[in-house]
């Protein structure tokens, strides 16, 4: 196919197939059927899912273009410019489609009839400002408008990276309000849906950008870009498959519902996903290498066109599924106080057995752990294959740290932390103090710098972005020991004595932020003191110990302050669970303060011992260097003395040969 023709035909294929798929899916699944009560009308019933398809496709074009530009293209060159222009067009369509979706959602939820009077405008304004669904679409629309301007304005590495992060964040509100199904699985459904949307956007948008870029690149450039895109697509495929499976299982509530209308649409989407995976594996392993000749190039782009068809099917069916009632939908209101507050029933008493058997898997952090283990071990394997060495102790500590993250975010701590303040504090202490000790000792940055291949074409891959993150001015400030210690202690007090703690309990996004924040802050603090990975500045060893002593004192004072607190923190949450087992909420809070004061000091003490050991070893290394210097100087003096003796002996021999004395 002609490159310029494909540039137009590819997006057209995607849009047309998506529209056909959503219409067929709505007709089959009943997602656009008129309800018995409060019918908003056929325009809203059919227009809302079609507008959702437009939002999804535009969001994918925006996000996928930015991500692929950062990972595969060189800033300042024409392909990079085209990628940002494509992202800008996607952001503009995203803005308009999000505004239309928000408006149609308002008509659907409130069954309002459009009029030109002030009452209708006031209702719309209250919906957008006061209701969670309206707020989500208002935020999405504003974010799209801002991103439209930014993607048009930026043209260099760092601004583009910041815009890409903002673009990814703009997809989160869509996922947080797009859940339908059992309220008891709300957090899992939201997490899986957000991951699904983001991964699919990177995958689909990257493919659209490749079609747009084709006329502007040589075959060798395009071949390299395709290989890099296929790596991103592989990761996205895995995330889409896992998150989609979790999301579908929540909606179906059992395999017995697989042949319902909802289940059949799920099967269609699964079939499209499998087909795209097969096509992706085919062109990565066989077709990309044959693009140097014309027949191979035509065959490859034919496969890309077919993949766009399957992506259109998946996008359209996904929008239809969002409007199709799941067959396993449970009651939306819990009967117990714990269900009303958390969306899940109260777990049984925390016995010794439950410390080993209680699990509530968090999909996001499970993927982080699996990814961290896989890429770390792959890096070690690459070093060993080329004959380099990597300490086994570092590998073991990194794996233990990753498994610790999984145990906290998906094990008994995650099961009970919403009901017991003490369990919440145990998780906090492990995330901010114990686990970072093991992760820092694993030296992931040093491994990445040695294992990831260096690029020499001016683009930035994983190695280049990691090294940039380590050496940029922000990292210089954050890894300063005084700043890291201030963040470590300051965030501890700020979190528990402000509404941040309440936010982390009521909102799953707040919970995710809490886990990430304390893990990162703890990592930075440990890294600034004992890290094997390089940092711009480290204190002398005596000052490191003084900083640790100050941190230990402030930490102990924090724990004592909680123990002495006569009032219950977030009383409307921990005091209203209806829990009949275990300690009372106030007694449990006292235990949590004791955890912060006693158990939380153990990792700090280990850190102090590690600093002392490094100090001792540093002194030993300096002494050995001095000894080697002395030995070298002594050897030089002995060599000079021997040379002088040899010179005198040679002179005496010459004198004796002349018959002198």
BELPEVEN-V505786 format. One record per residue. N is the residue number from 1. RES is the residue in one letter. BURIAL is + if it has 24 or more other ideal C-beta (glycine too) atoms within 12 Angstrom, else -. D_LAST is the distance of its C-alpha to the last C-alpha in whole Angstrom. Layout:
[[N:RES:BURIAL:D_LAST] [N:RES:BURIAL:D_LAST]]
This chain:
[[1:X:+:102] [2:X:-:101] [3:X:+:99] [4:X:-:101] [5:X:-:104] [6:X:+:102] [7:X:+:101] [8:X:-:105] [9:X:+:106] [10:X:+:104] [11:X:+:105] [12:X:-:108] [13:X:+:108] [14:X:+:107] [15:X:+:109] [16:X:-:112] [17:X:+:111] [18:X:+:111] [19:X:+:114] [20:X:+:116] [21:X:+:114] [22:X:+:115] [23:X:+:119] [24:X:+:119] [25:X:+:117] [26:X:+:120] [27:X:-:123] [28:X:+:122] [29:X:+:120] [30:X:-:123] [31:X:+:121] [32:X:+:123] [33:X:-:126] [34:X:-:129] [35:X:-:129] [36:X:-:132] [37:X:-:131] [38:X:-:130] [39:X:-:129] [40:X:+:127] [41:X:-:128] [42:X:-:127] [43:X:-:125] [44:X:+:123] [45:X:+:123] [46:X:+:121] [47:X:+:120] [48:X:+:117] [49:X:+:116] [50:X:+:115] [51:X:+:114] [52:X:+:111] [53:X:+:110] [54:X:+:109] [55:X:+:107] [56:X:+:105] [57:X:+:105] [58:X:+:104] [59:X:+:102] [60:X:+:100] [61:X:+:99] [62:X:+:98] [63:X:+:96] [64:X:+:94] [65:X:+:93] [66:X:+:91] [67:X:+:90] [68:X:+:89] [69:X:+:88] [70:X:+:85] [71:X:+:84] [72:X:+:84] [73:X:+:84] [74:X:+:82] [75:X:+:83] [76:X:-:84] [77:X:+:85] [78:X:-:88] [79:X:+:89] [80:X:+:88] [81:X:+:90] [82:X:+:93] [83:X:+:92] [84:X:+:93] [85:X:+:96] [86:X:+:97] [87:X:+:97] [88:X:+:99] [89:X:+:102] [90:X:+:102] [91:X:+:101] [92:X:+:104] [93:X:+:106] [94:X:+:105] [95:X:+:107] [96:X:-:110] [97:X:+:110] [98:X:+:109] [99:X:+:112] [100:X:+:115] [101:X:+:114] [102:X:+:114] [103:X:+:117] [104:X:+:119] [105:X:+:118] [106:X:+:119] [107:X:+:123] [108:X:+:122] [109:X:+:121] [110:X:+:124] [111:X:-:127] [112:X:+:127] [113:X:-:129] [114:X:-:127] [115:X:-:129] [116:X:-:128] [117:X:-:129] [118:X:-:127] [119:X:-:128] [120:X:-:126] [121:X:-:123] [122:X:-:123] [123:X:+:123] [124:X:+:120] [125:X:-:118] [126:X:-:119] [127:X:+:118] [128:X:+:114] [129:X:-:113] [130:X:-:115] [131:X:-:115] [132:X:-:112] [133:X:+:112] [134:X:+:113] [135:X:-:110] [136:X:+:108] [137:X:+:110] [138:X:+:109] [139:X:+:106] [140:X:+:105] [141:X:+:107] [142:X:+:105] [143:X:+:102] [144:X:+:103] [145:X:+:104] [146:X:+:100] [147:X:+:98] [148:X:+:100] [149:X:-:99] [150:X:+:95] [151:X:+:95] [152:X:+:96] [153:X:-:94] [154:X:+:90] [155:X:+:88] [156:X:-:84] [157:X:+:83] [158:X:-:83] [159:X:-:87] [160:X:+:88] [161:X:+:86] [162:X:-:88] [163:X:+:92] [164:X:+:91] [165:X:-:91] [166:X:+:94] [167:X:+:96] [168:X:+:95] [169:X:+:96] [170:X:+:100] [171:X:+:101] [172:X:+:101] [173:X:+:104] [174:X:+:106] [175:X:+:104] [176:X:+:105] [177:X:+:109] [178:X:+:109] [179:X:+:110] [180:X:+:113] [181:X:+:114] [182:X:+:114] [183:X:+:113] [184:X:+:111] [185:X:+:108] [186:X:+:108] [187:X:+:104] [188:X:+:103] [189:X:+:106] [190:X:+:104] [191:X:+:101] [192:X:+:101] [193:X:+:103] [194:X:+:101] [195:X:+:98] [196:X:+:100] [197:X:+:101] [198:X:+:97] [199:X:+:96] [200:X:+:99] [201:X:+:98] [202:X:+:95] [203:X:+:95] [204:X:+:99] [205:X:+:97] [206:X:+:94] [207:X:+:96] [208:X:+:98] [209:X:+:95] [210:X:+:94] [211:X:+:97] [212:X:+:97] [213:X:+:93] [214:X:+:94] [215:X:+:94] [216:X:+:92] [217:X:+:89] [218:X:-:87] [219:X:-:87] [220:X:-:84] [221:X:+:84] [222:X:+:87] [223:X:+:86] [224:X:+:83] [225:X:+:86] [226:X:+:88] [227:X:+:85] [228:X:+:85] [229:X:+:88] [230:X:+:89] [231:X:+:86] [232:X:+:88] [233:X:+:92] [234:X:+:91] [235:X:+:90] [236:X:+:93] [237:X:+:95] [238:X:+:94] [239:X:+:95] [240:X:+:98] [241:X:+:99] [242:X:+:98] [243:X:+:100] [244:X:+:103] [245:X:-:103] [246:X:+:103] [247:X:+:106] [248:X:+:108] [249:X:+:108] [250:X:+:109] [251:X:+:112] [252:X:+:113] [253:X:-:113] [254:X:-:113] [255:X:-:113] [256:X:-:117] [257:X:+:117] [258:X:-:115] [259:X:-:118] [260:X:+:120] [261:X:+:120] [262:X:+:117] [263:X:+:115] [264:X:+:116] [265:X:+:114] [266:X:+:111] [267:X:+:111] [268:X:+:111] [269:X:+:108] [270:X:+:106] [271:X:-:107] [272:X:+:106] [273:X:+:103] [274:X:-:102] [275:X:+:103] [276:X:+:100] [277:X:+:97] [278:X:-:98] [279:X:+:98] [280:X:+:95] [281:X:-:93] [282:X:-:94] [283:X:+:93] [284:X:+:89] [285:X:-:89] [286:X:-:90] [287:X:+:92] [288:X:+:89] [289:X:-:86] [290:X:-:89] [291:X:+:90] [292:X:-:88] [293:X:-:91] [294:X:-:94] [295:X:-:96] [296:X:-:94] [297:X:+:94] [298:X:-:98] [299:X:-:98] [300:X:+:96] [301:X:+:98] [302:X:-:101] [303:X:+:100] [304:X:+:99] [305:X:+:103] [306:X:+:104] [307:X:+:102] [308:X:+:103] [309:X:+:106] [310:X:+:106] [311:X:+:104] [312:X:+:107] [313:X:+:109] [314:X:+:107] [315:X:+:107] [316:X:+:111] [317:X:+:112] [318:X:+:110] [319:X:+:112] [320:X:+:115] [321:X:+:113] [322:X:+:113] [323:X:+:117] [324:X:+:118] [325:X:+:119] [326:X:+:117] [327:X:+:119] [328:X:+:117] [329:X:+:117] [330:X:+:118] [331:X:-:120] [332:X:-:118] [333:X:-:119] [334:X:-:117] [335:X:-:119] [336:X:-:117] [337:X:-:115] [338:X:+:112] [339:X:+:113] [340:X:-:114] [341:X:+:111] [342:X:+:109] [343:X:+:111] [344:X:+:110] [345:X:+:111] [346:X:+:110] [347:X:+:108] [348:X:-:108] [349:X:-:107] [350:X:+:103] [351:X:-:102] [352:X:-:99] [353:X:-:100] [354:X:-:101] [355:X:-:97] [356:X:-:96] [357:X:-:99] [358:X:+:100] [359:X:-:99] [360:X:+:100] [361:X:+:98] [362:X:+:97] [363:X:+:97] [364:X:+:94] [365:X:+:92] [366:X:+:92] [367:X:+:91] [368:X:+:88] [369:X:+:87] [370:X:+:87] [371:X:-:86] [372:X:+:83] [373:X:+:82] [374:X:-:83] [375:X:+:80] [376:X:+:78] [377:X:+:78] [378:X:-:78] [379:X:+:75] [380:X:+:73] [381:X:-:74] [382:X:-:73] [383:X:+:69] [384:X:-:69] [385:X:-:70] [386:X:-:67] [387:X:-:65] [388:X:-:64] [389:X:-:65] [390:X:+:67] [391:X:-:67] [392:X:-:70] [393:X:-:71] [394:X:+:72] [395:X:+:74] [396:X:-:76] [397:X:+:76] [398:X:+:77] [399:X:+:80] [400:X:+:81] [401:X:+:81] [402:X:+:84] [403:X:+:86] [404:X:+:86] [405:X:+:87] [406:X:+:90] [407:X:+:91] [408:X:+:92] [409:X:+:93] [410:X:+:95] [411:X:+:95] [412:X:+:97] [413:X:+:96] [414:X:+:98] [415:X:+:101] [416:X:+:101] [417:X:+:100] [418:X:+:103] [419:X:+:105] [420:X:+:102] [421:X:+:100] [422:X:+:98] [423:X:+:97] [424:X:+:96] [425:X:+:94] [426:X:+:92] [427:X:+:92] [428:X:+:91] [429:X:+:88] [430:X:+:87] [431:X:+:87] [432:X:+:85] [433:X:+:82] [434:X:+:82] [435:X:+:82] [436:X:+:80] [437:X:+:77] [438:X:+:77] [439:X:+:78] [440:X:+:75] [441:X:+:72] [442:X:+:73] [443:X:+:71] [444:X:+:74] [445:X:+:73] [446:X:+:69] [447:X:+:71] [448:X:+:73] [449:X:+:70] [450:X:+:68] [451:X:+:71] [452:X:+:73] [453:X:-:73] [454:X:-:72] [455:X:-:74] [456:X:-:72] [457:X:-:76] [458:X:-:76] [459:X:+:79] [460:X:+:78] [461:X:+:79] [462:X:+:78] [463:X:+:75] [464:X:+:75] [465:X:+:78] [466:X:+:76] [467:X:-:73] [468:X:-:75] [469:X:+:77] [470:X:+:74] [471:X:-:72] [472:X:-:75] [473:X:-:76] [474:X:-:79] [475:X:+:77] [476:X:-:74] [477:X:-:77] [478:X:+:78] [479:X:+:75] [480:X:+:74] [481:X:+:74] [482:X:+:76] [483:X:+:79] [484:X:+:79] [485:X:+:79] [486:X:+:82] [487:X:+:84] [488:X:+:83] [489:X:+:85] [490:X:-:87] [491:X:+:89] [492:X:+:90] [493:X:-:92] [494:X:-:93] [495:X:+:94] [496:X:+:96] [497:X:-:98] [498:X:-:99] [499:X:-:101] [500:X:+:98] [501:X:+:99] [502:X:-:103] [503:X:-:102] [504:X:+:100] [505:X:+:102] [506:X:+:105] [507:X:-:103] [508:X:+:101] [509:X:+:99] [510:X:-:98] [511:X:+:97] [512:X:+:95] [513:X:-:94] [514:X:+:93] [515:X:+:91] [516:X:+:89] [517:X:+:88] [518:X:+:87] [519:X:+:85] [520:X:+:83] [521:X:+:83] [522:X:+:82] [523:X:+:79] [524:X:+:78] [525:X:+:77] [526:X:+:76] [527:X:+:73] [528:X:+:72] [529:X:+:71] [530:X:+:70] [531:X:+:70] [532:X:+:68] [533:X:+:69] [534:X:-:67] [535:X:+:69] [536:X:-:68] [537:X:-:68] [538:X:+:67] [539:X:+:67] [540:X:-:64] [541:X:+:65] [542:X:-:66] [543:X:-:69] [544:X:+:70] [545:X:+:71] [546:X:-:73] [547:X:+:75] [548:X:+:76] [549:X:-:77] [550:X:-:79] [551:X:+:81] [552:X:+:81] [553:X:-:83] [554:X:+:85] [555:X:+:86] [556:X:+:87] [557:X:-:89] [558:X:+:91] [559:X:+:92] [560:X:-:93] [561:X:+:95] [562:X:+:97] [563:X:+:98] [564:X:-:99] [565:X:-:101] [566:X:-:105] [567:X:-:106] [568:X:-:106] [569:X:+:104] [570:X:+:105] [571:X:-:108] [572:X:-:111] [573:X:+:108] [574:X:+:107] [575:X:-:110] [576:X:-:113] [577:X:+:111] [578:X:-:114] [579:X:+:111] [580:X:-:113] [581:X:-:110] [582:X:+:107] [583:X:-:106] [584:X:-:108] [585:X:+:107] [586:X:-:106] [587:X:-:104] [588:X:+:102] [589:X:+:101] [590:X:+:100] [591:X:+:98] [592:X:+:96] [593:X:+:95] [594:X:+:93] [595:X:+:92] [596:X:+:90] [597:X:+:89] [598:X:-:88] [599:X:+:87] [600:X:+:86] [601:X:+:83] [602:X:-:82] [603:X:+:80] [604:X:+:79] [605:X:+:77] [606:X:+:76] [607:X:+:74] [608:X:+:73] [609:X:-:71] [610:X:+:70] [611:X:+:68] [612:X:-:67] [613:X:-:65] [614:X:+:64] [615:X:+:62] [616:X:-:61] [617:X:-:59] [618:X:-:58] [619:X:-:56] [620:X:-:55] [621:X:-:54] [622:X:-:52] [623:X:-:50] [624:X:-:49] [625:X:-:48] [626:X:-:46] [627:X:-:44] [628:X:-:43] [629:X:-:42] [630:X:-:40] [631:X:-:39] [632:X:-:38] [633:X:-:36] [634:X:-:34] [635:X:-:33] [636:X:-:32] [637:X:-:30] [638:X:-:28] [639:X:-:28] [640:X:-:26] [641:X:-:24] [642:X:-:23] [643:X:-:22] [644:X:-:20] [645:X:-:18] [646:X:-:18] [647:X:-:17] [648:X:-:13] [649:X:-:13] [650:X:-:14] [651:X:-:11] [652:X:-:8] [653:X:-:10] [654:X:-:10] [655:X:-:7] [656:X:-:6] [657:X:-:10] [658:X:-:9] [659:X:-:7] [660:X:-:4] [661:X:-:0]]
